Amino acid sequence: MTMRVIVLNGGSSSGKSGIVRCLQEVLPDPWLAFSVDDFVDAMPARLRDSEAGITFAPDGGVSVGAEFRALDTAWSQGIAAMARAGARVLVDDVFLGGPASRQRWERALAGLDVLWVGVRCDGEVAAGREIARGDRVRGMAAAQARIVHEGMTYDVEVDTTHTESLACARTIAAHVH
């Protein structure tokens, strides 16, 4: 079976997006990239900051409602359909629900060869990146740094605390067959 999907899980500002861009350069075949941010941006504005959609608490907490969950299921099924149609796909996600978040992807990607990647980053370092980005609710990075990895197992893990995106991408690429 040919590897079709790489799912990267890590907290906000952990460096997933940079790793994905580097993976697109170092992997020999073309890979499409989709992130949870793309999904949130694609939602109707009325579902952002809505109990039915997604809300961001002042302390960085994130809550999702029924409409978000329904659209998220369609999103993951759509990404899986692209992979089944022959595309190679990189998924950048934040597993706020821990193992339940991964199980949602496992159901959508059933039958596909998937590489599961944990992207770790020290909470203080991620918080510094979050401030530098300026487009995130402050506190999200520190709150998510550990929680997204609780109860998780991965095929490969990288840590961006002191390792650049390109080196992390090369480590991941070495596991793609």
KEKE-3310 file (N, C-alpha, C; in steps of 0.2 Angstrom, whole numbers, plus 5000, padded with zeros to 4 digits):
npx = (5004:5002:5008:4997:4992:4997:4995:4997:4998:4997:4999:4992:5003:5014:5022:5017:5012:5023:5031:5023:5024:5038:5038:5031:5041:5052:5047:5046:5035:5020:5011:4995:4990:4981:4973:4967:4965:4961:4949:4941:4942:4935:4922:4905:4904:4895:4896:4908:4913:4902:4890:4885:4894:4911:4920:4931:4939:4943:4955:4961:4955:4945:4929:4918:4903:4887:4885:4897:4904:4897:4900:4914:4915:4911:4921:4933:4929:4929:4942:4948:4941:4948:4961:4958:4955:4967:4976:4989:4990:4992:4988:4985:4982:4973:4971:4960:4951:4959:4962:4949:4948:4957:4952:4941:4947:4953:4942:4937:4948:4949:4956:4966:4983:4991:5002:5005:5008:5016:5018:5027:5030:5038:5028:5030:5039:5030:5020:5027:5029:5016:5013:5021:5015:5003:4990:4982:4972:4978:4986:4981:4991:5000:4990:4987:4998:5002:4990:4984:4992:4989:4986:4989:4996:5009:5016:5028:5037:5041:5050:5048:5054:5067:5071:5072:5059:5062:5072:5063:5054:5061:5064:5051:5049:5057:5050:5041:5034)
npy = (4994:5011:5026:5038:5048:5059:5063:5076:5080:5093:5106:5123:5134:5126:5123:5115:5120:5125:5114:5106:5114:5112:5098:5097:5101:5092:5079:5067:5066:5076:5084:5088:5100:5102:5111:5112:5126:5130:5124:5130:5143:5141:5140:5147:5164:5166:5155:5156:5160:5156:5146:5135:5133:5137:5142:5153:5155:5168:5163:5155:5143:5131:5128:5118:5116:5107:5110:5113:5101:5092:5098:5096:5082:5080:5087:5080:5068:5072:5075:5063:5057:5063:5058:5044:5045:5047:5057:5063:5068:5080:5083:5095:5096:5099:5090:5092:5084:5073:5055:5053:5062:5058:5045:5049:5054:5041:5034:5041:5039:5026:5011:5017:5020:5028:5039:5043:5058:5066:5082:5090:5104:5114:5122:5136:5140:5139:5148:5160:5160:5161:5174:5181:5179:5185:5182:5174:5168:5173:5162:5150:5142:5138:5131:5121:5114:5102:5095:5090:5079:5069:5053:5049:5039:5038:5036:5042:5055:5072:5086:5103:5112:5115:5112:5115:5117:5111:5101:5093:5090:5082:5071:5066:5063:5052:5042:5039:5028)
npz = (5000:4996:5005:5008:5017:5029:5045:5056:5073:5085:5097:5096:5087:5088:5077:5067:5054:5047:5047:5038:5026:5023:5022:5010:5001:5003:5001:4988:4979:4974:4987:4995:5006:5021:5034:5051:5053:5040:5039:5049:5044:5033:5037:5039:5044:5054:5062:5069:5084:5090:5099:5093:5083:5084:5098:5106:5121:5133:5140:5131:5129:5119:5112:5105:5095:5090:5076:5071:5073:5064:5052:5053:5052:5039:5032:5036:5030:5017:5014:5016:5005:4994:4996:4993:4980:4975:4978:4988:5005:5017:5034:5045:5061:5077:5091:5101:5108:5111:5111:5105:5095:5087:5083:5076:5064:5061:5058:5046:5038:5036:5029:5022:5020:5033:5041:5057:5066:5079:5085:5095:5107:5118:5130:5134:5124:5113:5117:5116:5102:5098:5103:5094:5082:5082:5078:5086:5100:5115:5126:5121:5115:5126:5133:5125:5123:5130:5132:5120:5117:5126:5130:5118:5104:5092:5075:5073:5081:5083:5089:5091:5099:5100:5087:5070:5057:5045:5048:5056:5046:5038:5046:5048:5034:5032:5037:5028:5016)
capx = (5000:5006:5007:4992:4990:5001:4992:5001:4994:5001:4995:4993:5009:5019:5026:5015:5012:5030:5034:5020:5027:5044:5037:5029:5047:5056:5044:5047:5028:5016:5006:4991:4990:4975:4974:4961:4963:4958:4942:4938:4941:4930:4915:4902:4906:4891:4898:4914:4911:4895:4889:4884:4900:4917:4921:4938:4938:4949:4961:4964:4951:4941:4924:4914:4896:4885:4886:4905:4905:4894:4904:4920:4914:4911:4928:4937:4927:4931:4949:4949:4939:4954:4966:4956:4955:4974:4980:4993:4987:4995:4983:4988:4976:4974:4967:4958:4948:4963:4961:4942:4949:4961:4947:4937:4951:4954:4936:4937:4954:4949:4958:4971:4990:4992:5007:5002:5014:5015:5022:5028:5034:5037:5022:5033:5041:5024:5017:5031:5027:5009:5013:5024:5011:4998:4983:4979:4970:4984:4985:4979:4997:5002:4985:4986:5005:5002:4984:4983:4996:4987:4983:4990:5002:5011:5021:5034:5036:5046:5049:5050:5056:5074:5073:5069:5054:5065:5074:5058:5051:5066:5063:5045:5049:5061:5045:5036:5036)
capy = (5000:5017:5031:5043:5053:5061:5067:5079:5083:5097:5112:5129:5137:5121:5122:5111:5123:5126:5107:5104:5117:5109:5092:5098:5102:5087:5073:5067:5067:5082:5082:5093:5102:5105:5112:5114:5133:5131:5122:5135:5149:5140:5140:5153:5168:5166:5149:5157:5163:5153:5140:5129:5132:5136:5148:5154:5158:5173:5160:5151:5137:5131:5124:5117:5114:5102:5112:5112:5093:5090:5100:5093:5076:5081:5090:5074:5063:5075:5074:5055:5055:5065:5053:5038:5047:5047:5063:5062:5073:5082:5085:5098:5096:5100:5085:5094:5078:5067:5049:5053:5066:5053:5040:5052:5053:5034:5031:5044:5037:5018:5008:5021:5020:5034:5040:5048:5062:5070:5088:5093:5110:5117:5127:5142:5142:5140:5154:5165:5160:5164:5182:5184:5178:5190:5180:5169:5170:5172:5157:5144:5138:5135:5127:5115:5110:5095:5091:5087:5073:5065:5047:5048:5036:5040:5032:5046:5061:5077:5092:5109:5117:5117:5109:5118:5114:5107:5095:5089:5087:5076:5065:5063:5060:5046:5036:5038:5023)
capz = (5000:4996:5009:5005:5021:5035:5050:5061:5078:5089:5099:5092:5087:5089:5071:5062:5047:5045:5045:5032:5020:5022:5019:5003:4998:5004:4999:4981:4976:4977:4993:4996:5013:5024:5041:5055:5052:5034:5040:5053:5040:5028:5040:5039:5049:5060:5066:5073:5090:5091:5103:5088:5079:5088:5103:5109:5128:5134:5142:5126:5128:5113:5113:5098:5095:5085:5069:5070:5073:5058:5046:5054:5049:5031:5031:5036:5025:5010:5014:5014:4998:4990:4996:4990:4973:4972:4981:4994:5009:5023:5038:5051:5066:5085:5094:5108:5111:5113:5107:5102:5089:5082:5081:5071:5058:5059:5054:5040:5034:5036:5023:5019:5023:5036:5045:5062:5068:5085:5084:5102:5108:5125:5131:5134:5117:5109:5119:5113:5095:5098:5103:5088:5076:5083:5076:5090:5106:5119:5131:5117:5114:5132:5136:5121:5122:5132:5132:5113:5116:5131:5128:5110:5101:5085:5072:5073:5085:5082:5094:5088:5104:5098:5081:5065:5053:5039:5051:5058:5040:5035:5051:5046:5027:5032:5038:5022:5011)
cpx = (5004:5004:5003:4991:4995:4997:4996:4996:4999:4997:4996:5000:5015:5024:5023:5014:5018:5033:5030:5023:5034:5043:5035:5035:5051:5053:5044:5040:5025:5011:5002:4991:4984:4975:4967:4959:4960:4950:4939:4937:4936:4922:4912:4904:4902:4892:4904:4911:4904:4895:4888:4890:4907:4917:4928:4937:4944:4955:4964:4960:4947:4935:4920:4907:4894:4886:4893:4906:4903:4898:4911:4920:4914:4918:4932:4935:4929:4938:4951:4947:4945:4959:4964:4956:4962:4978:4984:4991:4991:4989:4986:4982:4978:4969:4965:4954:4952:4962:4954:4943:4953:4956:4943:4940:4952:4948:4935:4942:4954:4951:4964:4978:4991:4998:5005:5008:5012:5020:5022:5032:5033:5032:5025:5035:5035:5020:5021:5030:5020:5009:5016:5020:5005:4991:4980:4977:4976:4982:4983:4985:4999:4997:4985:4993:5005:4996:4982:4987:4993:4984:4984:4996:5003:5016:5028:5032:5042:5044:5052:5053:5063:5076:5069:5064:5057:5068:5069:5054:5055:5065:5057:5045:5053:5056:5040:5038:5031)
cpy = (5006:5022:5036:5049:5053:5065:5070:5082:5087:5103:5118:5132:5133:5120:5118:5114:5123:5119:5105:5107:5114:5102:5092:5099:5096:5080:5073:5068:5073:5080:5089:5094:5105:5106:5113:5121:5134:5129:5127:5141:5148:5140:5146:5157:5167:5160:5150:5162:5162:5147:5134:5128:5131:5143:5148:5158:5163:5169:5155:5144:5137:5126:5124:5114:5109:5104:5111:5105:5090:5092:5097:5086:5076:5083:5084:5069:5065:5074:5067:5054:5057:5060:5046:5039:5047:5052:5061:5069:5074:5085:5088:5099:5097:5095:5087:5089:5072:5061:5050:5057:5062:5048:5043:5052:5046:5032:5034:5041:5029:5015:5011:5020:5027:5034:5046:5051:5066:5076:5091:5099:5112:5122:5134:5145:5143:5146:5160:5166:5163:5171:5185:5184:5183:5188:5175:5172:5168:5167:5150:5139:5134:5130:5120:5111:5103:5091:5088:5080:5068:5059:5045:5043:5038:5036:5036:5053:5066:5083:5098:5114:5120:5114:5112:5114:5109:5100:5090:5086:5081:5070:5062:5059:5053:5040:5035:5033:5022)
cpz = (5000:5001:5006:5010:5027:5039:5055:5066:5083:5091:5095:5093:5089:5083:5066:5055:5044:5043:5038:5026:5018:5019:5012:4999:4998:5001:4991:4977:4978:4982:4994:5004:5015:5031:5045:5054:5045:5035:5044:5048:5035:5030:5039:5045:5055:5064:5070:5078:5092:5095:5098:5084:5084:5092:5105:5116:5129:5136:5137:5125:5122:5114:5106:5099:5090:5078:5067:5069:5067:5052:5047:5051:5042:5029:5031:5031:5018:5009:5012:5007:4993:4990:4993:4982:4970:4975:4987:4998:5015:5027:5044:5056:5073:5088:5101:5111:5112:5108:5103:5095:5084:5079:5076:5064:5056:5055:5047:5035:5033:5029:5019:5023:5026:5041:5051:5066:5074:5085:5091:5102:5115:5125:5131:5127:5112:5110:5116:5105:5094:5098:5097:5082:5077:5081:5080:5097:5111:5125:5127:5117:5120:5134:5132:5121:5124:5131:5125:5112:5121:5129:5121:5109:5094:5082:5072:5077:5083:5088:5092:5092:5102:5091:5075:5061:5048:5042:5053:5052:5038:5040:5049:5039:5027:5034:5033:5017:5005)
residu = (MET:THR:MET:ARG:VAL:ILE:VAL:LEU:ASN:GLY:GLY:SER:SER:SER:GLY:LYS:SER:GLY:ILE:VAL:ARG:CYS:LEU:GLN:GLU:VAL:LEU:PRO:ASP:PRO:TRP:LEU:ALA:PHE:SER:VAL:ASP:ASP:PHE:VAL:ASP:ALA:MET:PRO:ALA:ARG:LEU:ARG:ASP:SER:GLU:ALA:GLY:ILE:THR:PHE:ALA:PRO:ASP:GLY:GLY:VAL:SER:VAL:GLY:ALA:GLU:PHE:ARG:ALA:LEU:ASP:THR:ALA:TRP:SER:GLN:GLY:ILE:ALA:ALA:MET:ALA:ARG:ALA:GLY:ALA:ARG:VAL:LEU:VAL:ASP:ASP:VAL:PHE:LEU:GLY:GLY:PRO:ALA:SER:ARG:GLN:ARG:TRP:GLU:ARG:ALA:LEU:ALA:GLY:LEU:ASP:VAL:LEU:TRP:VAL:GLY:VAL:ARG:CYS:ASP:GLY:GLU:VAL:ALA:ALA:GLY:ARG:GLU:ILE:ALA:ARG:GLY:ASP:ARG:VAL:ARG:GLY:MET:ALA:ALA:ALA:GLN:ALA:ARG:ILE:VAL:HIS:GLU:GLY:MET:THR:TYR:ASP:VAL:GLU:VAL:ASP:THR:THR:HIS:THR:GLU:SER:LEU:ALA:CYS:ALA:ARG:THR:ILE:ALA:ALA:HIS:VAL:HIS)
# end
